């Protein structure tokens, strides 16, 4: 009889160890969010995160109950660590990493002379990215980041075109791009959110991509010097698009989500096609425009919010 009773004890100990290991990993992940400044749920309101926490906590406890796990203490600890992870992922308790000394690198006319256009390529392994366009003429590109570990900014001029490549392993990044010359940008982060505030008058192409994190794009174009394409994508995270275009600009926006809500707020735009996970809209008098902006946004798991208007 003693030998038989030892088997449940062994399985109970094994379950207890697994729960403790999972709890430890969740706490470690929560700490990494603050170390790296990466908060994948920062765009969600706190009440939504609390609701998600309650649903997931209930689901975890229900699953453990169905599996007949009797280790109450480690189970509660697992739920607690899950709640801490979700709250930490919003960044609500974060002390901004921008209190650290920033590293600033710029490329301007003093470095390469006059150029006919700009191509920016940016790759971040772990960290958020904020990109803004500027009309200032003292630089073409400026990068601000908060760690000097494994960071580089390389540039070259090819046939009058300035090509800038920025790569970082782990740091929040601020980018400032001169919008008074023709420019293109490809910004990618593996783990981190992206925020962009851009004037698209001279924009030719733009790609904003995050594997794990939300993307927020605010873009305006009273006019366009050439047709432009914009692609915004994330595998896990929400997307918010806020677009304002002038009367001479024809704008088409397509939005897709594999699993999540899709909301719209339109003024001066009409719906071409709409399904539960797909939306296509166009600005009024689209066919009569002289220049066109094509925007595509897509997330695999997350909500999409589109606000499009004409002044």
C-alpha positions as CSV (number, residue, x, y, z in Angstrom):
1,X,0.0,0.0,0.0
2,X,2.8,2.4,0.8
3,X,4.4,1.8,-2.6
4,X,1.1,2.6,-4.4
5,X,0.7,5.8,-2.4
6,X,4.1,7.0,-3.4
7,X,3.1,7.3,-7.1
8,X,0.5,10.1,-6.5
9,X,3.0,11.9,-4.2
10,X,5.6,11.8,-7.0
11,X,3.2,13.1,-9.6
12,X,2.1,15.8,-7.1
13,X,5.7,16.9,-6.6
14,X,6.3,16.9,-10.3
15,X,3.2,19.1,-10.9
16,X,4.3,21.4,-8.1
17,X,7.7,21.8,-9.6
18,X,6.3,22.5,-13.1
19,X,4.0,25.2,-11.7
20,X,6.8,26.9,-9.8
21,X,9.1,26.8,-12.9
22,X,6.3,28.4,-15.0
23,X,5.7,31.0,-12.4
24,X,9.4,31.9,-12.3
25,X,9.6,32.2,-16.1
26,X,6.6,34.6,-16.1
27,X,8.2,36.8,-13.4
28,X,11.5,36.8,-15.3
29,X,9.6,37.8,-18.5
30,X,7.9,40.6,-16.6
31,X,11.2,41.9,-15.4
32,X,12.6,41.8,-18.9
33,X,9.8,44.1,-20.1
34,X,11.1,46.8,-17.8
35,X,14.7,46.2,-18.5
36,X,14.2,46.5,-22.3
37,X,11.5,49.1,-22.3
38,X,9.3,46.7,-24.4
39,X,5.6,46.8,-23.4
40,X,3.5,44.9,-26.0
41,X,0.1,45.8,-24.5
42,X,0.9,49.5,-23.9
43,X,-1.8,50.5,-26.4
44,X,-4.6,48.7,-24.5
45,X,-6.6,50.5,-21.8
46,X,-6.0,49.2,-18.3
47,X,-9.6,48.0,-17.9
48,X,-9.1,45.7,-21.0
49,X,-5.9,44.3,-19.5
50,X,-7.7,43.6,-16.2
51,X,-10.5,41.9,-18.0
52,X,-8.0,39.7,-20.0
53,X,-6.2,38.9,-16.7
54,X,-9.4,37.7,-15.1
55,X,-10.4,35.6,-18.1
56,X,-7.0,34.0,-18.4
57,X,-6.7,33.4,-14.6
58,X,-10.1,31.7,-14.6
59,X,-9.1,29.6,-17.6
60,X,-5.8,28.5,-15.9
61,X,-7.5,27.5,-12.7
62,X,-10.2,25.6,-14.6
63,X,-7.6,23.7,-16.6
64,X,-5.6,22.9,-13.5
65,X,-8.8,21.7,-11.9
66,X,-9.7,19.5,-14.8
67,X,-6.2,18.0,-14.7
68,X,-6.7,17.3,-11.0
69,X,-3.8,19.3,-9.8
70,X,-4.1,19.6,-6.1
71,X,-1.2,22.0,-5.4
72,X,-3.2,25.0,-4.4
73,X,-0.2,27.2,-3.4
74,X,1.8,26.9,-6.7
75,X,-1.4,27.2,-8.7
76,X,-2.3,30.5,-7.1
77,X,1.3,31.7,-7.6
78,X,1.1,30.8,-11.3
79,X,-2.1,32.9,-11.6
80,X,-0.5,35.8,-9.7
81,X,2.6,35.7,-12.0
82,X,0.3,35.7,-15.1
83,X,-1.5,38.8,-13.8
84,X,1.8,40.5,-13.0
85,X,3.0,39.7,-16.6
86,X,-0.1,41.2,-18.2
87,X,0.1,44.4,-16.0
88,X,3.8,44.7,-16.7
89,X,3.3,44.4,-20.4
90,X,1.3,47.6,-20.4
91,X,4.2,49.6,-18.9
92,X,1.9,51.3,-16.5
93,X,4.4,51.1,-13.6
94,X,7.5,51.7,-15.8
95,X,10.1,54.3,-15.0
96,X,11.0,55.7,-18.4
97,X,14.3,54.5,-19.8
98,X,14.7,58.0,-21.3
99,X,16.1,59.1,-17.9
100,X,19.3,57.3,-19.1
101,X,21.9,59.2,-21.1
102,X,20.9,59.0,-24.7
103,X,23.3,58.3,-27.6
104,X,22.6,60.5,-30.6
105,X,23.8,59.9,-34.1
106,X,23.0,62.0,-37.1
107,X,23.7,62.1,-40.8
108,X,23.4,65.5,-42.5
109,X,24.6,67.7,-45.3
110,X,27.8,68.2,-43.4
111,X,28.6,64.5,-43.6
112,X,27.6,63.6,-47.2
113,X,26.7,66.9,-48.9
114,X,23.5,67.3,-50.9
115,X,21.5,64.2,-51.8
116,X,18.6,63.5,-54.1
117,X,16.7,61.2,-51.8
118,X,16.8,59.0,-48.7
119,X,16.4,55.3,-48.0
120,X,16.2,54.3,-44.4
121,X,16.5,50.7,-43.2
122,X,16.1,50.0,-39.5
123,X,16.2,46.7,-37.6
124,X,15.7,46.3,-33.8
125,X,15.9,43.0,-32.1
126,X,14.3,44.0,-28.8
127,X,12.9,47.4,-28.2
128,X,10.2,50.0,-29.2
129,X,10.6,52.4,-32.1
130,X,9.3,55.9,-32.5
131,X,9.7,57.6,-35.8
132,X,8.8,61.2,-36.7
133,X,9.3,63.3,-39.8
134,X,10.7,66.8,-39.6
135,X,11.1,69.8,-41.9
136,X,14.4,70.8,-40.3
137,X,17.3,70.9,-42.7
138,X,20.3,70.4,-40.4
139,X,20.2,66.6,-40.8
140,X,18.7,63.9,-43.0
141,X,18.4,61.2,-40.3
142,X,18.8,61.3,-36.6
143,X,18.8,58.3,-34.3
144,X,18.5,58.5,-30.5
145,X,18.9,55.3,-28.4
146,X,19.7,54.5,-24.8
147,X,22.4,51.8,-24.8
148,X,25.6,51.6,-26.8
149,X,25.6,47.8,-26.8
150,X,25.5,46.3,-30.3
151,X,24.2,49.4,-32.0
152,X,25.3,50.7,-35.3
153,X,24.5,53.4,-37.9
154,X,26.0,53.0,-41.3
155,X,25.4,55.1,-44.4
156,X,26.6,55.5,-48.0
157,X,25.6,57.6,-51.0
158,X,24.7,55.6,-54.1
159,X,24.0,57.6,-57.3
160,X,23.1,60.6,-55.2
161,X,20.8,58.6,-53.0
162,X,21.6,58.4,-49.3
163,X,21.2,54.9,-47.9
164,X,21.1,54.7,-44.0
165,X,21.1,51.4,-42.1
166,X,20.5,51.3,-38.4
167,X,20.6,48.2,-36.3
168,X,20.1,47.7,-32.5
169,X,20.0,44.6,-30.4
170,X,18.1,45.9,-27.4
171,X,17.1,49.5,-26.8
172,X,14.2,51.9,-27.4
173,X,14.9,53.9,-30.5
174,X,13.8,57.4,-31.6
175,X,14.1,58.2,-35.3
176,X,13.8,61.6,-37.0
177,X,13.6,61.7,-40.8
178,X,13.8,64.8,-43.1
179,X,10.5,64.9,-45.0
180,X,11.5,67.7,-47.4
181,X,13.2,65.3,-49.8
182,X,12.0,62.1,-51.4
183,X,12.3,59.3,-48.9
184,X,11.5,55.7,-48.1
185,X,11.7,53.7,-44.9
186,X,11.6,50.1,-43.7
187,X,11.4,49.8,-40.0
188,X,11.3,46.4,-38.3
189,X,11.4,45.3,-34.6
190,X,11.2,41.7,-33.5
191,X,9.8,42.5,-30.1
192,X,8.5,46.0,-29.4
193,X,5.9,48.5,-30.4
194,X,6.2,51.1,-33.2
195,X,4.8,54.6,-33.2
196,X,5.0,56.8,-36.3
197,X,4.0,60.5,-36.8
198,X,4.7,61.3,-40.4
199,X,4.2,63.8,-43.2
200,X,3.9,61.8,-46.4
201,X,4.1,64.6,-49.0
202,X,7.5,63.3,-50.3
203,X,7.1,59.7,-49.1
204,X,7.6,57.0,-51.7
205,X,7.3,53.8,-49.6
206,X,7.0,52.9,-46.0
207,X,7.1,49.5,-44.1
208,X,6.4,49.3,-40.4
209,X,6.7,45.7,-39.1
210,X,6.7,44.2,-35.6
211,X,6.7,40.5,-34.8
212,X,5.4,41.0,-31.3
213,X,4.0,44.4,-30.4
214,X,1.5,47.1,-31.4
215,X,1.8,49.5,-34.2
216,X,0.5,53.1,-34.3
217,X,0.7,55.2,-37.4
218,X,-0.4,58.9,-37.7
219,X,0.1,60.1,-41.3
220,X,-0.9,63.2,-43.2
221,X,-0.6,64.3,-46.8
222,X,-2.1,67.5,-48.0
223,X,-0.5,66.6,-51.4
224,X,1.9,64.1,-52.8
225,X,4.8,64.5,-55.1
226,X,4.6,60.9,-56.2
227,X,2.5,57.8,-55.6
228,X,3.3,56.1,-52.4
229,X,2.7,52.7,-50.7
230,X,2.5,52.0,-47.0
231,X,2.5,48.6,-45.3
232,X,1.9,48.1,-41.6
233,X,2.0,44.6,-40.1
234,X,2.3,42.8,-36.8
235,X,1.9,39.1,-35.9
236,X,0.8,39.7,-32.3
237,X,-0.5,43.1,-31.4
238,X,-3.0,45.8,-32.3
239,X,-2.8,48.4,-35.1
240,X,-4.0,51.9,-35.0
241,X,-4.1,54.0,-38.2
242,X,-4.9,57.7,-38.3
243,X,-4.7,59.1,-41.9
244,X,-5.6,62.6,-43.1
245,X,-5.2,63.4,-46.9
246,X,-5.9,66.4,-49.0
247,X,-8.5,66.7,-51.8
248,X,-5.9,66.1,-54.5
249,X,-4.8,62.8,-53.0
250,X,-6.5,59.5,-53.8
251,X,-6.2,57.2,-50.8
252,X,-7.1,53.5,-50.5
253,X,-6.8,51.7,-47.2
254,X,-7.1,47.9,-46.7
255,X,-7.2,46.5,-43.2
256,X,-7.1,42.8,-42.2
257,X,-7.0,40.8,-39.0
258,X,-7.1,37.1,-38.6
259,X,-8.4,37.2,-35.1
260,X,-9.6,40.4,-33.6
261,X,-11.9,43.3,-33.9
262,X,-11.9,45.8,-36.8
263,X,-13.2,49.3,-36.2
264,X,-13.5,52.4,-38.4
265,X,-14.1,56.1,-38.2
266,X,-14.5,57.8,-41.6
267,X,-14.9,61.3,-42.9
268,X,-14.7,61.9,-46.6
269,X,-14.1,58.1,-47.2
270,X,-16.4,55.4,-48.5
271,X,-16.5,51.7,-47.8
272,X,-15.6,49.6,-50.9
273,X,-15.8,46.2,-49.2
274,X,-16.3,45.1,-45.6
275,X,-16.3,41.8,-43.9
276,X,-15.8,40.7,-40.3
277,X,-12.0,40.6,-40.7
278,X,-11.4,42.8,-43.8
279,X,-12.1,46.4,-44.7
280,X,-11.4,48.4,-47.9
281,X,-12.1,52.1,-48.1
282,X,-11.3,54.9,-50.5
283,X,-11.3,58.6,-50.4
284,X,-14.1,60.4,-52.2
285,X,-13.4,61.1,-55.9
286,X,-10.6,58.6,-55.7
287,X,-10.5,58.0,-59.5
288,X,-10.1,61.8,-60.2
289,X,-7.0,62.2,-58.0
290,X,-3.6,63.2,-59.5
291,X,-1.5,61.1,-57.0
292,X,-2.4,58.0,-55.0
293,X,-1.6,56.6,-51.6
294,X,-2.1,52.9,-51.0
295,X,-2.1,51.7,-47.4
296,X,-2.3,48.1,-46.2
297,X,-2.5,47.2,-42.5
298,X,-2.6,43.6,-41.2
299,X,-2.3,41.8,-37.9
300,X,-2.6,38.1,-37.2
301,X,-3.8,38.3,-33.6
302,X,-5.0,41.7,-32.5
303,X,-7.5,44.5,-33.1
304,X,-7.4,47.1,-35.9
305,X,-8.7,50.7,-35.7
306,X,-8.8,52.9,-38.8
307,X,-9.5,56.6,-38.7
308,X,-9.4,58.2,-42.1
309,X,-10.6,61.7,-43.0
310,X,-10.3,64.6,-45.4
311,X,-10.1,68.2,-44.1
